[in-house]
Amino acid sequence: MSTKPPGSWKQGVWAVLLAAAVVAFNLWTALSVLPWRTADGSGLGAPWGAALLVNGAFLISLRLWWLLRARYFPDSGAGALVIGIVAIGCASMTYGVLRQTGGELSGAAGYFFGTCALMGIYRGLHASSRRIPWFLAAGLGLVLAAGCQLIGMHGAPLRHFSAAYVRLNAYVYYLAPAQWSGYFPFVEPIHVPPVLPGHRTGAYVFGILANVPFAWIALLAPLALLRRPPEERHPLAVFLGAAAVLHVLSGGSLLFFATSAARFLVHFAPTLIFLACVGLLTVERLVTERGTRNILLAACGAVAFVSACVCSLLYFQPPDLLRQSSPRLYQSLAHAFDQPAWRAEQRAGARFGPLDIVLRFPEGRTGQVEPLVTTGWGSASDCILVNYLDNHRLRIGFAHGDDDVWWGRPLSLDYGSEHRLNVSMGSLFPPKGHPFFDTWNDLQYGAFGRWLEVTFDGAPVLNGGQDFYDSSPESLWIGQEPANAHGGHFTGRISRTDRQKVFVFSPPTECCGPTMLRLSIPPNAADRRVPLVTTGGHGRGDALILRAVRPGIIRFYYDHWGSELLDSGDIPLRSAPSHVMLVSMPSLWPYYESPSSILHSFLFLILDGRRLVLQKVPHFEPKPGEVRFGSNGIGSALCEAEFPWAIREVRPIQPKLVRPSLPVGTAAWAPPADKQAVLRDSVELKSGG
């Protein structure tokens, strides 16, 4: 029996370099997507630990495969070496543990201890002496791996296990194919089958056999026992059997569990990929004709490359931390990868924007809900709905994933006539990083990408700020809803659909006087400080800042560079899809305007009809082009770089239409009582940005 490492020393060097590249890729992914601090301010969060455990398990798996290859496949070449390293490092479905869900650390630890158990079994089988310590270490690894899996299940009682879940979980974990989009990251959630009572299926679980075709090669692993003397066949059979049993026990127990989740894949998928690498070595060993062997290795290499690419793209599936912690990096990646699709769309004359639909509603559907327009994938969908109230009335609604439906007012109409529905929502456009938005600024994007506007026969029905899931042309359905959560299909008749032209407004960049803003502030917004208006430049500017203190409570700050910060105090914010604000700052007035109006030197603010302040404040005269709405143009440390929600409209108004009277008892703005805390938070905000 040969124990000499296969190939020359050059193979060892290339193996080390390639393994280092895989580790570097995994660590880059972790460093890119993981926050520097956890929510409680501690340094090393669970995802960091998960990343370290995953890379540690990869290195142990690679060492184990190298030993197995050296002992049982001494004639293996460099091609199989490269394919195996890529497959073990990049196609093991470890994406699920880089999620901040609380179970990712247990999953990574289970992968690590399971790999250690396999190493202990291999060492025990082939050690010339002292085998018992190795087997004891393997047993400890198995116990710890099982304990980590149980922790990932949150200590689920027996009632959460049932044979009724086996068929559904087997499909989700092994056979469920991903859906595909033309936009980065290309891989989209599976189509979730009808869920059984008491069962919960995650949309971002992907079947390993359907999406990682390299895993099928594991079926060839038993052929590694052929043409071997008994002294080789027996220990190899025991080791491969142990690996297969570990896969069956880890994956089999999950088939009975009431939840299928991406973080559970790491408990059994890496073992299957390891066995597939053994199958790869078996193909290389048994096929003796050189030309045929090279063709088969090239095919296996192509399959491994595709599998590694798919698994790498899964790292960017929501709720990936990259778009949360480094949105600009994510958008840069999306912009680069979406270029080919954008060129094809330009050649084809593709249009994006609001939909204009002419339709006739069915009769006799009282109490039913049906889809009109659907975008997105699976549970990550946005849907325009119709609810038939009776034979003469209906209402239009909007559903964002599993959130409560936002219903409009009841509409009276003639069901026998045709009607026109106009829908403008962010998911009718490409994702933000798409080259389509190259000429748009963030304010212009927010006006369409974060705003929902629905009109029915010309009358507004739904109008306000709204979040949307990313979509693509492949995930737009008119009159249908693949998830079948809201009726499945529209039973009326749609006679025409058109795309409307998008008219992008350009906010003023020069002094324009009092200005009306129509904007959205999410009802759950908290602990955010965002710019509304800035004028001037760094070191000589003024800023009006909105602070979302907690849900339903906001504050305003007026920051005149070098002077005391002015604070409005807590202001209740009514829950509404949109808010109207009138802003007049001294620096918004053109220098050549007559100062006869009191507004020329005063800060004046109205929110939803409520007058908040009329107060004389200092200001700097801005230069041409130094007026910015929704952007921190002066580099203030007190707020973020951009307004993160939607400003639908920015419209200067005539000063004579503004009545600057204040209700009795309105207090003047003053420096904040917690000034030091505000400044300290601002330093953290700036460093975090």
N, C-alpha and C positions, 0 to 999 in steps of 0.2 A: 504494500500500500504506500503510495507516494504522498509525502507531506510537503514536498517542495512547492513554493509559491509558483503559480503558473506564469509563464512568460518571463520576460527580462525585467531588470530593475527599472527600465523605462516605464513599464506598465504600473509599477508601484508609484512612481513619481506622478504619472498622469492620474492615477486613482486619488492620490492625496490632493492634487490641484483641483480636480473636478469635485471632490467632496468638499473642499474649502469653498469652491464657487457655490455649491448648493447651500452650504451653511450661510455663506454671505448673502445669498438671495433671501433665505428665510429670515435672517436677522434684519436685512434691509426692509423686508415686509413688516417685521415687528416694529422696527424703529420708526417706520413711516406711519403706521396706523395706531400705535399705542401711545397713550398720553404719558407725559413725564410724571404726572402725579395722579393719584387716585382721588376719588371724590372727597375723601376726608383729609386730603393733604399729605398722606403718607407717600413715601418715595416709590417703592416697588409694588405695583399692583398685581393682581392675579393674572392678567394677560401677559405681563412680563415673565412671570414664573412659568406660564404655559409655553411661551416661546422658547425658553431655555430648556425645558423638559423635552419638547418636541425635537429640538436639535440634538440634545443628548441621546434620545432614543434613536434618531437617525444615525448617529455615529456608531452606536452599539450595533444597530442592524447592519450597517455597512461592514463593520469588523467581523460580525458573525458570517455574513455572506462571503467575505474574503476568505475566512478560514474554511468554510464549506467548499468553496471553489478550489482552494489550494489542495484540499485532501481528496476530493472526489471527482474533480474536473480539471486535472493538471494541464490538459492541453487546450484549455479555453483561451481565446484570443482577446485582443484589445477591444474589438467591437462589442462583444458581450459584456465586457467590463464597463464600458461607457454606458451602455443601455441599462444595465442593472443599477448603476449609481443614480442615473437620472430618474429611473422608475421609483426606487426606494425613497429618494429625496424629494421628488416633486409630484408623484402620482399616488401618494398614500392617503389622500382625502383628509388631511389634517387641518383644512381650512376652518372647520367647525369650532376649533378650540380658540381661535382668535376672535372671540366674541365676548363682550362684557355681559354675560348672562348669569354669572355665578357658578356655572358648571364647567367652564372651560379648563380650570386648573385641575379638577378631578379627572377630566378626560385625558389631558396631557400626562398626568401622573400615571393613569392606567396604562397608557401606551408605553411609557417609560418602564414601569415595573413588569409589564408583560414581555417586553423585549429583554429585560434583564433575566426573566425566568427562562426564556429560550436560550440565552447565552449560558445560563447555569446548566441546563439540560445538555447542551452540546458539549460543554467542558466536562461534565460528569461522565458522559458516554465515551469520551476519548481520552480522559486522563489515565495515565499509567498507574497512578496511585492517588489516594485521598479523594475518592470519588464522592464519598458521603457528604462532605461539606458543600460540594458543588450542587448536589441534589437538594440539600437542605436550603441552600440559597435560592434555588429554583422554586422550591415550595413556598418560601417566604415571598418571593416575587409574585407568584400566582395569587397568594392570599391578599397581598397588598393591591394587586391589579383588580381582583374581585371587589375588595373594599372600596376602591376608588370608583368603580362602576356603580356600586350601590349608593355611594355618596352623590354621584351625578344624578341618580334617580331620586335624590332627596329622601332616602330611606323609605321608599314607597312600601306600604303594607301589601299583603298578598291580594287584597281585593282589587289592586291596580294591575294585576296580571290575569290574563284570560286567553284561552285558546282561540277565542273569537277574533282576536287581533292579529293572529299569525299571518293570514293571507294578505291583509292590508299592509302590515309592516314589511313582509317579504317583498311586496311590490315596491314599496317606497324605498327601502334600503338597497334593493338589488336591481330592479327592473325599470324604475320610473325615469324616463328620459327628460333631459332639460329641454326647455323651449329656447329658441334662438332668435336673436335680434341683430339688426344690422349695425347697432351702435354699441360702443364699449360699455360694459365688459362682455357683450355678446351673449353670454350664457344667462338665461333667465329662469325663474322658478319653474318647477314642475307643475303639471296640471294635477292638482290634488284631487284624488278620487273621493266619492261620497264618504264622509266620515261616519264611523260607527258610533252609537251612543256611548259616551264616556271616554271616547278616544280623541286625542289631539294630534294633528299632523302639522309639522312645520313646513312652510312653503319652500324653505331653502335647504331641504334634504334632497340629495340627488342619488339615484340608483347607481351603485358602483359598477355593475356589469353593463349598464346602458351607456354610461358616460365615461368610463375608464376602460376601454376595450382591452388594454394590456392585462387586466385581471383574468380574462378568459384563459390565458396561457397557464394559469395555475392548474388547469385540468391535466396538463402534461407532466406535472411534477411526479406522480407515481411511476412514470416511465423511467425515472432516474435509477430505479432498482434493477432494470434489465441489464444483462450481460455483466454481472458483477459476481465476484466470489462471495461466499457466505460471510467471511469476516468483514467485508465491506457492506454487504447488503443489510445485515442485521442492525448495526448502529444507525445507518442512514434511514432505514425504515422506521426505527423508533423515533428518531428526531423529526422526520417529516410527519409521522403520525401525531407526535406531540404538538407540532405547529398546527396541524389540521384540527386537532381536538381543541386547542386554545381558540382558534377561529370559531368553531362550532359552538363552544360554550359561551363565549363572549357575545357573538351575534345571535345565537339561538335564544338566550335569555331575553334579549331585547325584542325578539319577535313577539313575545307574550306581553310586553309592557304596553301601558295605555298611552304612551307618548312616543312619537318618533321625532327625533331632533338631530340637527346637524352635528352637535357635539358628541353624539353617541357613535358616529361613524369611526372615530379614531380608535375605538375599543377593538374593532375587528377588521377594518379595511387594511391596515398596514400588514397584518399577517397574511392576508390573501395576496397582496402585492409581493411580499417576500416569497411566497410559494410560486408566484408567477415568474419571479426571477430564477428560481430553481428549474421551472419548466423551460425557461429560455436556455439555460445551460444544458438541459437534457436534449433539446433540439440540436444544439451545436455538437453534442457528443455523439448522438445516434446517427445523424446524417453525415455519412462519410464522403459523399461526392462533393468536391469543393464548390463547384458552380451552384449546385442546389442549396448547399449550406449557406453560401453568401447571399443568395436570393432570400432565403428564409430569415436570415439575420437582418437583412435590410428591411424586410417587411415588419419584423418584430421591432426594429428601431423606429420605423415610421409610426407604428401603433403606440410605442412608448412615448414618442415625442408628442403625438396628439393627446395622449392621456395626461402628460405633464402640463401641456398648455391649458387643457380644460381645468385641471385642478388648480393651476396658478390663477386662472381667471375667477375661480370661485372665491378667492380671497377678497374680491372686490364686490361681492354680493352684499346687499343690505342685510343686517345693520352693520356694515363694515365701518370700522373706526376711521378709515382713511378720509372719507368725505366729511367726517365730523371734526377730526383733529387737524387735517391738512387739506381743506377743500380746494385750495389753489393747485396743489400737487395733483389731486385727483382730476381736476378739470384740465390740467395740462396733459395728463395721460390720455384723457378722453378726446381732447382736441387733436392729438397726434394720431390716435387710432381711428378716429372718425373721418379723417381726410379722404380716404378712398370712397366711403359711402357718400360723402358730400359731393365729390366730383361726379359720381354716378347720378346723384339726384339733380345736379345742375344740368347734366346732359339730357336727363329725362324730363326736365321742366317741372319737377316736384314742387308743390306749394304747401305751405304750412300756415296755420292760423285758424281763425274762427270758422265754424261750420254754419251754413245756412241750409235748413232742411224744410222741405214742403211735405206735409204728411196729413193723413186722415186717420182719426182715432176710431177704434172699433166700438160698437155698442154692446151692451149686455155684459160688461166686465166690472161691474160695481164691486168695490172692495179689493180689487186686484192691483198688483204692482208689476210694471213691465219696464225693461230697459229701453232707452232711446239711443244713447251714445255711451260706449265703454272704451276706456283706454287702460293699458297696463297689463299685468300678468298675474293670474291667480288672485290671491287675497290682496296683492299689492296693486289694486285696480281703483280707478275712479269712474263713477257711473252717473249719468243723468237719467233720472227715473220719472215715470208718470204713475200717479196713483188715482184711480177712477173712484170718485166719491159717490156719484150717482149718474143718472142718464143725462145730466146737463152740466155737471161740474167735475173738475179734476184739479190736481195740483202737481206742479213740477218740483222735483227734489234732486239732491246731490248726495251721493254716498262716497266717502273716502275710506277705502278699505273696510275695516270693521267698526269705524266710528258711527255714531248716531247719524241718521239721515237728516240733512238740512232741507226742510220743506218750505216751499214758497206759499204765498197766499192762495186760497181757492180761486179758480177761474171758471166763469160761466161761458159756455160756448155751444155751438151747434156741432154735434158729432158727425153730421152728414156732410159738412163742408171741409174744404182743405184749409190748413192753418200753416203758419210759418214760425219755425223755431230757430232762433239764432243762439249758438253756443260758443262762448269764448272761454277757454280754460288752458292753464299752463301745459297740460299733458297733450294738447293738440300741437305743441311745438316740440322740437328735439330737446334733449337734455341740455343743461346750461353750458357744458363744455363743448358743444357742437360748433363747428365753424360757421354755421348759420348766424350765430350771434357775434361774429367778429367785429361788426360795426356798431354793436349796441353797448351802452354802458350798463352798470348794474341797476341804475334807476329805471332805465327803459325796459330791462329784462323783468324787473319786479312788477312793472305795470301790466304785463301780460303773463309772465311765468308764475306769478304768485297771486293771481286775481281770477275770480270766477264771475262771469257776467252772462246771464241767460235772459233773453227777451222772448216773449210770446206774442205774436201778431203786433210787434213793435212796442209792446209795453214791458217794462222791466219786471222780472220775476225774482231772480237771484242776483245779487250784486254785492261783492265784498271780497276781502282778502281770503285766500285759501291755499293750503299746501296741496301738492299733487305728487303722485309717484311718476318716476321717469317712464317714458313711453317711446314708441317708435312706430313707423307705419305698419309694421307687422302686427302690432297689438291694438289697432284701432278697429272697432266693430260698430257698425251702424245698425241699430235695431236688434242687437244680439248681446249676449253676456255669457261667455264660456263657463264662468264659475257657477252659473245657475243659482246664484244667491238671491236674485231679485226677479225671478220669473223666467229667466232663460232667453226669451225672445219677445219681440214686439208683434202683436197680433193685428195691428192696423196695417195701413199701406203707406209706404214712403215713395213718393213719386219723383223727388229730385233732391240731390245734395250737391252743394257747391262750397268751395273755399272762398272766403271773403279776403279782400286785400287788407293787409295790416298797415295801419297808419301809426307810425312811431312818433311820439311827441318828443321834442327837444326842450328840456328845462332851461329856463333863463340862466345865462352865465354873466349877465351884466346887472347892475342895480335896476330894480324894477318896481320898487315901492311895495305896498301891502300885497301879500300873495296868499291865495287860497290853496290848501293842500287837501286832497282826499287820499286817505291812507288806511292801512289796516294795522291793528295791534292785536296779536293773538290773546285770547282771554286767559291763557295759562302762562303768559310771558312773565318771567321773573329773573331778577338779578342780571339785567342787561342794560347797558348804557349805549345809546345809538345816536348818531348825528341826524338832526333835522335840517338845519341850515348852518353853513359856515361861510364867512366872508373874510377876505384878506389873505394873508400868507403866514408862514411860520414866524413866530415872534411878534406879529403885529396883526392879529386876527381876532374875530369874534365868533362865538359858536352858541347855537341854541341846541341843547342836548335833551333827549327824552330818556328818562330812566324808568324801566319797568321794575318796580320794587318787589312786588309779589302779585299773584293773580288778582286783578281788579283794582290795583293801586299803582299809580304812576307818579313821577315827579319831573319837573323841568329844571334844568340848570342853564344859567346864562354865564358864559365864560368869556370875559374880556381879558386878553392876554396881559399878564402882569398886574391884574387887579383882583380884588376879592371875588370869589365865586358867589353867585346869587342862586338861591335855592327856593323853589316854589312851595316846598312842603308837600305832604302826601295829598294826592288828588284822586278821588274815586273815579273809576273809568267804567262807564256803562258797557255791558256786553252787547256788541253789535258787530256785524260783518265789516263795517267801514266807519270811519270817523272823518269829520270835516273840521279843518283847522285853519284859522286866519292868523297869519304871522306878519307882524310889522316890527322890524328892527331898524334902528337909525342907519346902520350900514347898508340896508337894502335900498335906501333912497338915493336917487342920483344927486350928485353934489350940486348940480345946476338948478335943482328944483327949489321953488320958493319955500323957505322955512316957516311959512305962515301957519301950516297945519301943526297941531300939537304932536302928531305922529312922527314928525321929522326927527325928533330927538328922544322919542320914548320907545320903550319896549311895550308892545301891545299884542295880546294873545287871546284868541277865542277858540274854545274847543267844544264842538257839538252844541253851539249856541250859548255856551257859558263863558262869560268874560272872566279871565284869570288874572290879568295884570295890566296896569297902565302905570309905568314907572320910568323915570328918566334914568338912562344908563349911559356910560361912556362907550365910545366906539372908535374904530379906525376906519379911515376912508379906503375902501378896496380899490385895487387897480382893475383895469378892464380884464374880464375873464376870471375874476377871483370870487365870483358868487357861485356857490355849489349847494344843491339841494340833495339831501340823503347821502352826503359824502363828507368825510372828515378831511377837508382840503387844507386845514392849517396844521395838521399833525398834532392835535390835542391829545394829551395822555388820558383825558377823562372819558373818552368814548371809543367805540370801535371804528374801524375804517369805513364801513358802509352801513347804510340802513338795511337790516337783514330781512325785512318783510316787504310789503308792497306799498308804493306811492303811485296811485293810479293817475293822479292829475296834479299838475302844478300850473296855476293860472293867476297871473297878476290881475288885480282889480283896481278900479278907479278909487283914489283916496276919498273922493266926496261921498262914496257909497258907504264908507266906514264911519260908524258912530262910536267914538272912543269914550263912552261913559262907562262907569263901573258901578256895580251894585254896592250899596252901603255895607261897610264892614269888610270889604276885600283887603286883605293884608298885603303889604309890600313884600317883595322877595328880599331875603337876607342871606348872609353867609350861613352855610349849613352848620348845625350844632355838632355833627359828627365829622367835621372837616378833615381831621387826621385820618379817620377811617376811609373817607372818600378818596383822599390822596393815596393812601396805602393800597386800596383796591385798584386805583388807576395804574400804579406801578406794576401790579400783577397783571392787569389787563393788557398793558403795553408789552410786557415781556412775553405774555402768552400769545399775543397776536403776532 
